[in-house]
């Protein structure tokens, strides 16, 4: 008698028992993926289908084998928060917080200059590896950093020209 298998579907339900041949057909029909959980002959142990040697050939020949072997996306999270491009992300936050430096210009300048530099590094990283994402964050770091650097330099020049009386 052929070995029997149960499959856990994406809906959480169990399907089967099915034979080796029927399960191979399910793989060919894309009803199962490499990651589908399977229990062989009531063993009580659920393992990914691709770990069973009798089905590895089925995945190698199936048209979706290469698609399921590629890593899944992050659902767009890296577009909103470019965690793969740390310089762009840090440059963005430094540019945003450098605006608070209007209360204390030297502190703002200390934040604005690294924002500009990290924004440039982040943009270079995006150009070298588009999967890193963070173009908008890098540009905000560049533009915000440059803007606040200029503002803080002008504020310091203005106050120095007034006899060195700086409000901070």
N, C-alpha and C positions, 0 to 999 in steps of 0.2 A: 504494500500500500504506500502511496505517495505521502510525503510529509505534508502536514496541514499547518496553516498559518492564520492568525487573526491580525487584522490591521486596525490601527486607531486612525480615524479620519480627522481632518482639520476641525470638524464639528464636535470632536470629543467622543463620538460613538465608535463602537467596535464593529468591524465587519469580518465575516468569515464564520467558520473556517473555510479556507480556500486552498486548493492544491498549488504546488509549485508552478505548474503550467498556467493555471488561471491567474496567479499573481504576476507571472511574466507578461501575460496579456494586459493586465492592469497597468503595468509599467509602460508597455508600448502605447497604451491609450492615454498616458499621462494622468491616470487616476491615482497614481502613487508617485511620490518623489523619493529622492535619495534619503531624505530626512523623515519619511513616514515611519512611525513606530510600528514594529511588528513583533508578535510573540509566536515562537515556533513550538508546535506540538504541546501547547498548554504548559510550557516551562515556567510561566509566571514572570519571565524576564522580558521586558519590552526594550528593544534595541532598534537603532536606525536601520532601515532596510538595506542601505548601501554597505553595512558592515557584514552582511551575510554573503559568503563567497559564492553561493549558488546564483545570486542575482547581479553580481558585479558585471558580468558579461552583458546583461540586459541594459544596464545603464551606459555602458561603453558604446552600444550600438543605437541607443535611443536618441532621437533628434534633440530632445531637451536636456541631454546629459551635459552639454557644455553650458547651457543656460543655468542649470541648477547648480553647477560647480562654481559659477562665478559668485563672488560675495554679494549679498543683498545690500541695497542702498540703505541709507539712514532715514528714509522717509522725508527728506528735505531739511532735516535739522541743520546740516552743515551749511545750508544756504542762509538760514536765519542767524545761526551762531557758528561761525567758521572755526570750529574747534580744531580742524586740521591745519589751520593757518594762524598760529599763535601770534606772530608779529602783527598781523593785520588786526586781530582781535584786541590785543593790548594797546596798539596804536589808536584804535577807535576809542577805547575807554579813556586813555590819557588825553586825547583831544577833547572829549566831552568834559572831563573833570578840569581841564586847564581853563575852561571858562570861569570856573569858580575862583581862579587866580585874579579876577578883576578886583576882588576884595584884598588880595595881597599879591601884587604883580611879580615879585621874585619867585614865589611859589608856583604861580601860573606858568612862568617861563620855564621852570624846572620840569613841569609836566608837558608843556607844548613842544619843546625841542625833541625829547624822545618820541613823542607822538608822530612828529614829522619823519624822523628817521625810521621808526618801526613801520610806519605807513608805506614808506618807499620799499623797505625790505619785504613787507607783506605783498605788495604789488608785484615785485620781482618773483616771489614765490608762486603767485597765481599764474603769472606768465609762463613760468617753467613747468608748473604742474596744475592744470585747470581743475583737477579734482579737489585741490586744496580749498577752493572757493574763497570768498572773502574780498572780492574786488571792491564792493561798496564800502566795506569796513576800512580797507586800506586807503581808499580815496578820502574818506572822512578823516582818517588819521593824518593824511598828507595835507588836505586843505585846512582842516581845523588847526593842526599844529602850525602850519605856515601862517595862518591868519593871526592866531594868538601870539606867536613869536613876534610878528610885526607890531601888533597892538602893544605888547609889553615893552618892546624896545622903544616905541614912540612914547609910551607913558614915562619910561625912565629918562629919556632925553628931555621930554617936556618938564618933568619935575626937577631934573638936574639944572636945566636952564633957569629955573625959578629960584636959584640959590641953594639947591640941594635939599629943599624941604619936601621930602617924600612922605606921603600919608601912611607909610607902613614902617 
